[in-house]
Amino acid sequence: MTVQLTVKLYGTLDRWVPGYNPETGCVVLVAAQSTVADLIDHLGIPPRSVGIVSINGRAAKKADVLPERALVKVFHPIFGG
């Protein structure tokens, strides 16, 4: 069984996903019970390149399970001083 997600990448993360369209994001199929960490791995994004992730507008942790048809936003880390 799979789960369909819409994924939006922000910052420089789109360089890891060939053919990514920043205006529409991408539709991704992952196994049921997949976590945020599983999705990041599936996309081929190095974990150290990920800052904040949200699922349907709420902050998410790496171990959170991805629900069917979720909108997942992935942001690169923010640095500054």
Helices and strands as residue ranges (DSSP letters): E 2-9, G 13-16, E 26-31, H 36-43, G 47-49, E 52-55, E 58-60, E 71-75
